[in-house]
Amino acid sequence: MTYVVTETCIRCKYMDCVEVCPVDCFYVGENMLVISPEECIDCGVCEPECPVEAIVPDSDDKAADWLEQNRTFSTQWPNITRKGEAPADADEWKDKPGKAALFSANPGTP
């Protein structure tokens, strides 16, 4: 099992999860984070830290559409080990559904 960042993270990117990860398996994109399934040790400490509940175990139905994106972009985006600043409009986006179309494949800045 691994944990997966879902579309709920898009445009929110609060990054509270990054600070608690014992293996630094988060990678940063322009408008969301992903978890490397090869590096995740399934400890689950990141899941309750996410204020928008964007992190789910891969056994959750919500993870199905995002597991491959996490796998793919964790090999392309830079690793992030410290919490950064959330986007200025993160609170405006945190409860909006259907953000998948807003996904950006561009890397972010750690």
C-alpha positions as CSV (number, residue, x, y, z in Angstrom):
1,M,0.0,0.0,0.0
2,T,1.0,3.6,-0.6
3,Y,-0.6,7.0,0.0
4,V,-1.8,9.1,-3.0
5,V,-2.3,12.8,-3.4
6,T,-5.6,13.4,-5.2
7,E,-7.0,16.3,-7.2
8,T,-8.3,18.0,-4.0
9,C,-4.7,19.3,-3.6
10,I,-4.8,21.2,-6.8
11,R,-4.6,25.0,-6.2
12,C,-4.4,24.4,-2.5
13,K,-1.0,22.9,-1.9
14,Y,-0.9,23.6,1.8
15,M,2.2,21.3,2.4
16,D,1.5,20.5,6.0
17,C,2.1,16.9,5.0
18,V,5.7,17.5,3.9
19,E,6.9,18.4,7.4
20,V,5.8,15.1,8.9
21,C,7.0,12.7,6.3
22,P,9.8,10.6,7.7
23,V,11.1,9.5,4.3
24,D,10.7,12.7,2.3
25,C,8.6,11.1,-0.5
26,F,6.8,14.3,-1.6
27,Y,7.4,16.0,-4.9
28,V,6.2,19.5,-5.8
29,G,4.4,20.6,-9.0
30,E,3.3,24.0,-10.0
31,N,-0.1,23.6,-8.3
32,M,-0.1,20.3,-6.3
33,L,2.1,17.8,-4.6
34,V,2.5,14.1,-5.3
35,I,3.8,11.1,-3.3
36,S,6.4,8.7,-4.8
37,P,4.8,5.2,-4.4
38,E,8.2,3.7,-4.5
39,E,9.4,5.7,-1.6
40,C,6.3,5.9,0.6
41,I,6.6,3.5,3.6
42,D,2.8,3.5,4.3
43,C,3.2,5.1,7.7
44,G,0.1,7.3,7.2
45,V,1.3,10.3,9.2
46,C,0.7,12.6,6.2
47,E,-2.9,11.8,5.8
48,P,-4.3,13.5,8.9
49,E,-2.1,16.5,8.4
50,C,-3.7,17.5,5.1
51,P,-6.3,20.2,5.9
52,V,-8.3,19.4,2.7
53,E,-8.1,15.6,2.9
54,A,-6.3,15.3,-0.4
55,I,-4.2,12.3,0.8
56,V,-5.8,8.9,0.7
57,P,-4.5,5.3,0.8
58,D,-4.2,3.6,-2.6
59,S,-7.0,1.3,-1.5
60,D,-9.5,4.2,-1.4
61,D,-11.7,4.6,-4.5
62,K,-10.6,8.3,-4.8
63,A,-7.0,7.2,-5.3
64,A,-7.6,5.2,-8.5
65,D,-7.4,8.1,-10.9
66,W,-4.4,9.6,-9.2
67,L,-2.0,6.8,-8.5
68,E,-0.4,6.9,-11.9
69,Q,0.0,10.7,-11.8
70,N,1.7,10.4,-8.4
71,R,4.0,7.7,-9.8
72,T,4.8,9.6,-13.0
73,F,5.3,13.1,-11.6
74,S,7.3,12.0,-8.6
75,T,10.0,11.0,-11.1
76,Q,9.8,14.4,-12.9
77,W,9.2,17.0,-10.2
78,P,11.7,18.2,-7.5
79,N,11.6,16.6,-4.1
80,I,10.3,18.8,-1.3
81,T,11.3,18.3,2.3
82,R,10.1,21.5,4.0
83,K,6.7,23.2,4.1
84,G,6.5,26.2,1.9
85,E,4.0,28.9,1.5
86,A,0.6,27.8,0.3
87,P,-0.8,29.8,-2.7
88,A,-2.4,33.1,-1.6
89,D,-5.8,31.9,-2.9
90,A,-5.6,28.4,-1.4
91,D,-8.5,28.9,0.9
92,E,-10.7,29.9,-2.0
93,W,-10.0,26.6,-3.7
94,K,-10.0,24.1,-0.8
95,D,-13.6,23.1,-1.1
96,K,-14.1,23.3,-4.8
97,P,-14.8,19.9,-6.5
98,G,-13.7,18.8,-10.0
99,K,-10.3,20.4,-10.1
100,A,-8.6,17.8,-12.3
101,A,-8.9,20.0,-15.4
102,L,-6.7,22.5,-13.6
103,F,-3.8,20.1,-13.1
104,S,-0.5,21.4,-14.3
105,A,2.3,19.1,-15.3
106,N,4.9,21.8,-14.7
107,P,7.3,21.3,-11.8
108,G,7.1,23.5,-8.8
109,T,9.8,25.1,-6.7
110,P,10.9,23.3,-3.5
